[in-house]
Amino acid sequence: MIKKILKIVGIVIVSIAIVAVLFIEFWPSLGGSVTDEDQKEYKARNSLYKK
């Protein structure tokens, strides 16, 4: 019984970790790659942007 519960908890934790890693990798504001178009738009909106 306890082994079954621990297995389910482990699967849930691993699933959450995978989703978190994918979210952080591919969401641009959290480290994903920024396109040249997005960078140009940011430069146009922000006068303090240098590089």
C-alpha positions as CSV (number, residue, x, y, z in Angstrom):
1,M,0.0,0.0,0.0
2,I,2.7,2.5,1.0
3,K,4.9,1.5,-2.0
4,K,1.9,2.2,-4.3
5,I,1.4,5.7,-2.8
6,L,5.1,6.5,-3.0
7,K,5.2,5.3,-6.6
8,I,2.3,7.7,-7.5
9,V,3.9,10.6,-5.6
10,G,7.2,9.9,-7.4
11,I,5.4,10.0,-10.8
12,V,3.7,13.2,-9.9
13,I,6.9,14.9,-8.8
14,V,8.8,13.8,-11.9
15,S,5.9,15.0,-14.1
16,I,5.9,18.4,-12.5
17,A,9.7,18.6,-12.8
18,I,9.5,17.8,-16.6
19,V,6.8,20.4,-17.1
20,A,8.8,23.0,-15.2
21,V,12.0,22.4,-17.1
22,L,10.2,22.6,-20.5
23,F,8.4,25.8,-19.4
24,I,11.7,27.4,-18.3
25,E,13.5,26.3,-21.5
26,F,10.9,27.4,-24.0
27,W,9.2,30.5,-22.5
28,P,11.1,33.5,-23.9
29,S,10.9,35.7,-20.8
30,L,12.4,32.9,-18.7
31,G,15.4,31.9,-20.8
32,G,14.0,30.8,-24.1
33,S,15.5,32.2,-27.3
34,V,14.4,35.7,-28.3
35,T,13.8,36.3,-32.0
36,D,15.4,39.1,-33.9
37,E,12.0,40.7,-34.4
38,D,11.3,40.7,-30.7
39,Q,14.7,42.2,-30.0
40,K,14.2,45.0,-32.5
41,E,10.8,45.7,-31.0
42,Y,12.3,45.9,-27.5
43,K,15.0,48.3,-28.7
44,A,12.4,50.5,-30.3
45,R,10.3,50.7,-27.1
46,N,13.2,51.1,-24.6
47,S,15.5,54.0,-24.9
48,L,17.8,52.5,-22.2
49,Y,18.5,49.3,-24.2
50,K,22.1,49.1,-25.4
51,K,22.8,45.4,-26.2
